[in-house]
Amino acid sequence: MHDRIIECNVMRATHHILRQRSLITRALVCITLICSGIAAADKRATLVHVDDSRFELIREVENVVGHLVPRQAGYVATRIEGPIDAIHVEVGDEVIKGQKIATIDAEILRIRMALRDARVSEAKANLAIRRSELSRVRQEKNRLQKLKSSAATSLAQHDDAVQREFTASSREKEAKVRVNIAQSELQLAAINLRYAIVNAPYDGVIAERLAETGEYVKRGQRLLRLVSYRQLELEANVGYNQAIALVPNTPVPFRLEDGALHHATVRAVVPEENSRTRTRRVRFTLDPGTPYSNLAANQSVILTLPVGPPQEAVTVNKDALVHKGGKILVYVVRDNKALPRRVTLGISSGSRIAITQGLQANEAVIIRGNERITPGQAVKTAKPTS
């Protein structure tokens, strides 16, 4: 009897353990199924990149073709006439201010200068003679002045002495003027002799040779064309709406043909409009860090210029826009689902575009992966890396 009771208890305990194991097994199966469902659902969600819409100031910009212009460029001409003795530079040579670039034959000029120097000496000698004559006449007049009260001299003699003094004084003044004239002519001869050496008026590069050794040139004739590539500016012809937005010191980005981005600032808007193109000229100063070694006069650039005043608007990245059936949509993520939103566009600037209707600020908008999204599709979101 006692053994049967023990056997019953053992059987009950065994049955209880088996039932507990069955419950645990069922629980594990349910958990596995739930996790598998979650994983499957997670796999069905599409990964997209989102960016928040934001309320900000935006200003419409427009690309305009401009070109580089030298602040100093022009022709170097001779100041005297004569045969060219030598041209010391070639096209493409870089020169500095004051460097000798051409020489005019100065043999005749040296002779003229020696002649002017001799005439100065002649004028000075003549002046010395006139001064000596004036001194002698004054002595004679003073002597007659003292004898004026005596019977040894007459009034007529005294008057003649006064007249001779006036004449001698006038001749002395004339001799002084001739000395000044001779000295001025000597200075002009020295200047012309100095002009026989043609120097570069500023730093630059020789762009063109217009005369050769041996040619006889007249005063003012062009010898060379010089371009200062280290003093370049930007120039662009812009419309009225752009011109009014460009005030001095406005920063403006521009790109070269190789795509390199640089910056400039507005220096001046020329108050003159082309009646045919309805544009105005604007000059821009390049930033100090611009590599002038890669630039050239008349080189084309693309400037990004503002159009009109800035406006406050809700903006999104341009990649968020989707064109479907003649409509413009953006996909907004809400509760991990992509919901289409029809929008109306405003002005654009860079990578941002204004939304005038259909969107509010701080909404998560899909900017990458939206081309394969269907309305209401489950999505996983991530921020773009850059």
C-alpha positions as CSV (number, residue, x, y, z in Angstrom):
1,M,0.0,0.0,0.0
2,H,2.7,2.4,0.9
3,D,4.6,1.6,-2.3
4,R,1.5,2.3,-4.4
5,I,1.1,5.7,-2.8
6,I,4.8,6.6,-3.6
7,E,4.3,5.5,-7.2
8,C,1.3,7.7,-7.7
9,N,3.1,10.7,-6.3
10,V,6.0,10.1,-8.7
11,M,3.7,9.9,-11.7
12,R,1.9,13.1,-10.7
13,A,5.2,15.0,-10.4
14,T,6.4,13.6,-13.8
15,H,3.1,14.7,-15.4
16,H,3.5,18.2,-13.9
17,I,7.0,18.5,-15.2
18,L,6.0,17.4,-18.7
19,R,3.2,19.9,-18.8
20,Q,5.5,22.7,-17.7
21,R,7.9,21.8,-20.5
22,S,5.1,21.8,-23.0
23,L,4.1,25.3,-21.9
24,I,7.7,26.6,-22.2
25,T,8.1,25.0,-25.6
26,R,4.9,26.7,-26.8
27,A,6.0,30.0,-25.4
28,L,9.4,29.7,-27.2
29,V,7.6,28.9,-30.4
30,C,5.4,32.0,-30.1
31,I,8.4,34.2,-29.3
32,T,10.2,32.8,-32.3
33,L,7.2,33.4,-34.6
34,I,6.8,37.0,-33.3
35,C,10.5,37.7,-33.9
36,S,10.4,36.2,-37.3
37,G,7.4,38.3,-38.2
38,I,9.1,41.5,-36.9
39,A,12.3,40.6,-38.9
40,A,10.2,39.9,-42.0
41,A,8.4,43.1,-41.6
42,D,11.7,44.9,-41.0
43,K,13.1,43.4,-44.2
44,R,10.1,44.6,-46.2
45,A,10.6,48.2,-45.0
46,T,12.7,50.3,-47.6
47,L,15.7,52.2,-46.4
48,V,15.5,55.9,-47.3
49,H,17.4,59.0,-46.4
50,V,15.5,62.0,-45.1
51,D,16.1,65.6,-44.4
52,D,13.9,68.0,-42.5
53,S,12.1,70.9,-44.2
54,R,13.0,74.2,-42.6
55,F,11.8,77.8,-42.4
56,E,14.6,80.1,-43.5
57,L,15.6,83.1,-45.6
58,I,16.2,82.1,-49.2
59,R,17.4,84.2,-52.1
60,E,17.1,83.1,-55.7
61,V,20.3,82.9,-57.6
62,E,21.2,82.7,-61.3
63,N,24.4,81.7,-63.1
64,V,25.8,84.4,-65.3
65,V,28.8,84.2,-67.6
66,G,31.5,86.7,-66.9
67,H,35.1,87.2,-67.8
68,L,38.4,88.3,-66.2
69,V,39.6,91.8,-67.1
70,P,43.0,93.3,-66.2
71,R,42.8,96.5,-64.1
72,Q,45.9,97.7,-66.0
73,A,46.5,96.9,-69.6
74,G,47.5,98.9,-72.6
75,Y,50.1,100.0,-75.1
76,V,53.6,101.2,-74.2
77,A,54.5,104.0,-76.6
78,T,57.7,105.9,-77.2
79,R,58.0,109.5,-76.0
80,I,60.5,110.5,-78.5
81,E,61.2,109.9,-82.2
82,G,64.1,108.1,-83.7
83,P,65.3,104.6,-84.8
84,I,64.7,101.7,-82.4
85,D,68.1,100.6,-81.1
86,A,66.7,97.4,-79.4
87,I,63.6,95.6,-78.1
88,H,64.7,93.8,-75.0
89,V,61.6,91.6,-74.4
90,E,59.6,88.9,-76.3
91,V,55.9,88.1,-76.2
92,G,55.1,86.2,-73.0
93,D,58.0,87.7,-71.0
94,E,57.1,88.8,-67.5
95,V,58.4,92.2,-66.6
96,I,58.4,94.4,-63.5
97,K,57.8,98.1,-63.1
98,G,60.8,100.1,-64.2
99,Q,62.4,97.3,-66.2
100,K,64.0,98.3,-69.5
101,I,62.0,96.9,-72.4
102,A,63.2,99.0,-75.4
103,T,65.9,101.5,-76.4
104,I,65.7,104.3,-78.9
105,D,69.0,105.4,-80.6
106,A,70.1,108.4,-78.6
107,E,73.2,109.6,-80.6
108,I,71.4,112.7,-81.9
109,L,69.9,113.4,-78.4
110,R,73.4,113.4,-76.8
111,I,74.6,115.9,-79.4
112,R,71.5,118.1,-78.8
113,M,72.1,117.9,-75.0
114,A,75.7,119.0,-75.5
115,L,74.5,121.9,-77.6
116,R,71.9,122.9,-75.0
117,D,74.6,122.8,-72.3
118,A,76.8,125.1,-74.4
119,R,74.0,127.5,-74.9
120,V,73.5,127.7,-71.1
121,S,77.2,128.6,-70.7
122,E,76.8,131.2,-73.5
123,A,73.7,132.7,-71.8
124,K,75.4,132.8,-68.4
125,A,78.5,134.6,-70.0
126,N,76.1,137.1,-71.7
127,L,74.4,137.7,-68.3
128,A,77.8,138.4,-66.7
129,I,78.5,141.0,-69.4
130,R,75.2,142.7,-68.9
131,R,75.7,142.8,-65.2
132,S,79.1,144.4,-65.7
133,E,77.6,147.0,-68.0
134,L,74.8,147.7,-65.6
135,S,77.4,148.2,-62.8
136,R,79.4,150.6,-64.9
137,V,76.4,152.7,-65.9
138,R,75.2,152.9,-62.3
139,Q,78.7,154.1,-61.2
140,E,78.5,156.8,-63.9
141,K,75.0,157.9,-62.9
142,N,76.1,158.1,-59.2
143,R,79.0,160.2,-60.2
144,L,76.8,162.6,-62.1
145,Q,74.3,162.6,-59.3
146,K,77.0,164.0,-57.0
147,L,78.0,166.6,-59.5
148,K,74.5,167.6,-60.3
149,S,74.7,170.8,-58.2
150,S,77.9,172.0,-59.7
151,A,78.5,173.7,-63.0
152,A,80.7,170.8,-64.2
153,T,77.7,168.8,-65.4
154,S,74.4,169.5,-67.0
155,L,70.9,168.2,-66.4
156,A,70.9,166.6,-69.8
157,Q,74.0,164.5,-68.9
158,H,72.3,163.3,-65.7
159,D,69.1,162.4,-67.6
160,D,71.2,160.5,-70.2
161,A,72.9,158.5,-67.4
162,V,69.5,157.6,-65.9
163,Q,68.3,156.4,-69.3
164,R,71.5,154.4,-69.9
165,E,70.9,152.7,-66.4
166,F,67.4,151.7,-67.4
167,T,68.6,150.3,-70.7
168,A,71.4,148.3,-69.0
169,S,69.0,147.0,-66.3
170,S,66.6,145.8,-69.0
171,R,69.4,144.1,-70.9
172,E,70.4,142.3,-67.7
173,K,66.9,141.1,-67.2
174,E,66.8,139.9,-70.8
175,A,70.1,138.0,-70.2
176,K,68.6,136.4,-67.1
177,V,65.5,135.2,-69.1
178,R,67.8,133.8,-71.8
179,V,69.7,131.8,-69.1
180,N,66.4,130.4,-67.8
181,I,65.4,129.5,-71.3
182,A,68.7,127.8,-72.0
183,Q,68.5,125.9,-68.7
184,S,65.0,124.7,-69.5
185,E,66.0,123.6,-73.0
186,L,68.9,121.7,-71.4
187,Q,66.4,120.0,-69.0
188,L,64.2,119.1,-71.9
189,A,67.2,117.6,-73.7
190,A,68.1,115.6,-70.6
191,I,64.5,114.3,-70.3
192,N,64.4,113.3,-74.0
193,L,67.7,111.5,-73.5
194,R,66.2,109.7,-70.5
195,Y,63.2,108.8,-72.6
196,A,65.5,107.0,-75.0
197,I,65.2,104.1,-72.6
198,V,61.6,102.8,-72.5
199,N,60.7,101.2,-69.1
200,A,57.8,99.1,-68.1
201,P,55.2,101.3,-66.4
202,Y,53.8,98.5,-64.2
203,D,54.2,94.8,-63.5
204,G,52.8,92.6,-66.3
205,V,53.4,90.3,-69.3
206,I,54.2,91.3,-72.8
207,A,51.2,90.4,-74.9
208,E,52.3,91.8,-78.3
209,R,55.2,93.4,-80.1
210,L,54.3,96.2,-82.5
211,A,57.7,97.4,-83.6
212,E,61.1,95.8,-84.3
213,T,64.7,96.9,-84.1
214,G,65.8,99.4,-86.7
215,E,62.3,100.9,-87.3
216,Y,62.0,104.6,-87.2
217,V,59.3,105.6,-84.8
218,K,57.5,108.8,-84.2
219,R,56.6,110.3,-80.8
220,G,53.6,108.4,-79.3
221,Q,54.0,105.4,-81.6
222,R,53.1,102.1,-79.9
223,L,55.9,99.6,-79.3
224,L,54.4,96.9,-77.1
225,R,51.2,95.8,-75.5
226,L,51.4,95.0,-71.8
227,V,48.9,93.2,-69.6
228,S,49.0,93.1,-65.8
229,Y,47.7,89.6,-65.0
230,R,48.3,90.1,-61.2
231,Q,45.6,92.8,-61.1
232,L,42.6,91.0,-62.5
233,E,39.0,91.7,-61.9
234,L,35.7,90.1,-62.9
235,E,33.3,91.8,-65.1
236,A,29.7,90.6,-65.9
237,N,26.8,92.1,-67.7
238,V,23.7,91.6,-65.6
239,G,20.0,92.5,-65.8
240,Y,18.2,95.1,-63.6
241,N,16.9,92.6,-61.1
242,Q,20.4,91.3,-60.4
243,A,22.0,94.7,-60.5
244,I,19.8,96.1,-57.7
245,A,20.7,93.1,-55.5
246,L,24.5,93.7,-56.0
247,V,25.7,96.4,-53.6
248,P,29.4,97.0,-52.9
249,N,31.1,94.3,-50.8
250,T,28.5,91.7,-51.6
251,P,30.2,88.2,-51.7
252,V,29.8,86.3,-54.9
253,P,31.0,82.7,-55.7
254,F,32.3,81.9,-59.2
255,R,33.7,78.8,-60.9
256,L,36.4,78.4,-63.5
257,E,36.2,76.0,-66.4
258,D,37.9,73.3,-64.4
259,G,35.1,73.6,-61.8
260,A,37.3,75.1,-59.1
261,L,35.2,77.3,-56.8
262,H,36.5,80.8,-55.9
263,H,35.0,83.9,-54.4
264,A,34.9,87.6,-55.2
265,T,33.1,90.7,-53.9
266,V,31.2,93.4,-55.7
267,R,33.4,96.5,-56.3
268,A,31.1,98.7,-58.4
269,V,28.0,98.6,-60.5
270,V,28.5,100.9,-63.5
271,P,25.5,103.3,-63.7
272,E,25.1,102.8,-67.5
273,E,22.7,100.4,-69.2
274,N,23.2,98.8,-72.6
275,S,20.0,99.8,-74.5
276,R,20.3,96.7,-76.7
277,T,20.9,94.0,-74.1
278,R,19.2,95.8,-71.1
279,T,22.2,94.9,-69.0
280,R,24.6,96.8,-66.8
281,R,28.3,96.2,-66.2
282,V,29.4,95.0,-62.7
283,R,33.0,94.8,-61.5
284,F,34.1,92.3,-58.9
285,T,37.3,92.2,-56.8
286,L,38.9,88.7,-56.5
287,D,39.6,87.4,-53.0
288,P,43.3,87.7,-51.9
289,G,43.7,83.9,-51.9
290,T,42.8,83.5,-55.6
291,P,45.7,81.7,-57.5
292,Y,46.5,84.3,-60.2
293,S,49.0,82.0,-61.8
294,N,46.1,80.0,-63.3
295,L,44.2,83.0,-64.5
296,A,44.3,85.0,-67.7
297,A,42.7,88.1,-69.1
298,N,39.4,87.5,-70.9
299,Q,39.1,84.1,-69.3
300,S,35.4,83.0,-68.9
301,V,33.9,82.2,-65.5
302,I,30.5,81.3,-64.2
303,L,29.2,83.6,-61.4
304,T,26.3,82.7,-59.1
305,L,24.5,86.0,-58.6
306,P,21.5,86.7,-56.4
307,V,18.2,87.8,-58.0
308,G,16.1,90.2,-56.0
309,P,15.8,90.5,-52.2
310,P,15.8,87.5,-49.9
311,Q,12.5,85.9,-48.9
312,E,11.3,83.8,-45.9
313,A,9.9,80.4,-46.9
314,V,9.7,76.7,-46.1
315,T,12.5,75.0,-48.0
316,V,13.5,71.5,-48.9
317,N,16.4,69.8,-50.6
318,K,15.9,69.7,-54.4
319,D,16.4,65.9,-54.3
320,A,13.1,65.6,-52.4
321,L,11.1,66.5,-55.5
322,V,9.3,63.8,-57.4
323,H,7.5,64.4,-60.8
324,K,4.6,62.1,-61.3
325,G,1.7,62.6,-63.8
326,G,2.4,66.2,-64.3
327,K,2.4,66.8,-60.5
328,I,5.2,67.7,-58.2
329,L,5.3,65.6,-55.0
330,V,7.4,65.1,-51.9
331,Y,7.2,62.1,-49.6
332,V,6.8,62.9,-45.9
333,V,7.7,60.1,-43.4
334,R,5.1,59.7,-40.7
335,D,4.8,56.6,-38.4
336,N,7.5,54.9,-40.6
337,K,5.3,55.3,-43.7
338,A,6.0,57.3,-46.8
339,L,3.0,59.7,-47.5
340,P,2.9,61.6,-50.7
341,R,2.3,65.4,-50.5
342,R,1.6,67.6,-53.5
343,V,3.5,70.8,-53.3
344,T,3.9,74.2,-55.1
345,L,7.4,75.5,-55.8
346,G,8.8,78.9,-55.2
347,I,12.3,80.3,-55.8
348,S,15.4,78.2,-55.5
349,S,18.9,78.8,-54.3
350,G,21.7,76.3,-54.5
351,S,20.5,72.9,-53.3
352,R,17.4,74.3,-51.6
353,I,14.0,75.2,-53.1
354,A,11.1,77.1,-51.5
355,I,7.7,75.4,-51.0
356,T,4.9,77.8,-51.1
357,Q,2.1,75.3,-50.5
358,G,1.8,71.7,-49.3
359,L,4.5,71.5,-46.6
360,Q,5.3,72.8,-43.2
361,A,8.6,73.3,-41.5
362,N,10.3,70.5,-39.5
363,E,8.7,67.6,-41.5
364,A,10.9,64.6,-42.4
365,V,11.1,64.5,-46.2
366,I,12.6,61.7,-48.2
367,I,15.5,63.0,-50.4
368,R,17.1,59.6,-51.3
369,G,15.3,56.5,-52.3
370,N,12.0,58.4,-53.1
371,E,12.1,57.4,-56.8
372,R,11.1,53.8,-55.9
373,I,8.6,54.6,-53.1
374,T,4.9,53.8,-53.3
375,P,2.3,55.8,-51.2
376,G,1.9,54.3,-47.7
377,Q,5.0,52.1,-48.1
378,A,6.8,51.2,-44.9
379,V,10.3,52.8,-44.7
380,K,13.3,52.9,-42.5
381,T,14.9,56.3,-42.2
382,A,18.5,57.5,-42.0
383,K,20.2,60.8,-42.3
384,P,22.4,61.4,-45.3
385,T,26.1,61.1,-44.4
386,S,27.0,64.3,-46.3
